[in-house]
């Protein structure tokens, strides 16, 4: 009798765990990039703890009518794939390693996705 109650309780707990919604995952850390403002000043943009598996158009550079950003630095715990085009589209992309990945001034970016 006790075994049947233990098995029922274990199955109930397992069902509860399986049906709980999964929490959204985010890359932990900071992603940085440099860009020129409309006034011609150099500025640094950043994303803190960005969401994973979601394309992000970078503020200040995420549109094709703006000059792209450059010198991206990935200081998150996830791999970052940066794209020259907005909406993570096109064949021009570069992969930045977690924590230490970075690109030179020649690496231009408009959007990023974290794995």
C-alpha positions, 0 to 999 in steps of 0.5 A: 500500500505504501509503495503505491502511494509513493509511486503515485506521489512520484508520478504526480511530482514528475507531471508537475515538473514537466508541465511547468513553463520553461523560463526564458534564457538570457545570456549573462554579461555584457555585449558592447560595440562602438558607433558614430552618432548623428553628430559625428561623435564616437559612442559605445552601445551595450546590451546587458544580459541579452535574450538568447536565440532572438535577433536583436537590432543594435540600438543606434546602428540597427537600421540600414539607413544608419552607419553600422557599428564596429569593434564588437566585444562579447563579454557574455557567457554565450556565443554571439553571432554578429551580422552586418545587416539588420534582422540577422540576415545576409551572408556577412556574419562573424561569430564571437566566443563567450567572454573574450570574443571581440572584433576590430574596427573593420568588423561592422555590425547591425544585429546580433543573436546569442546562442 
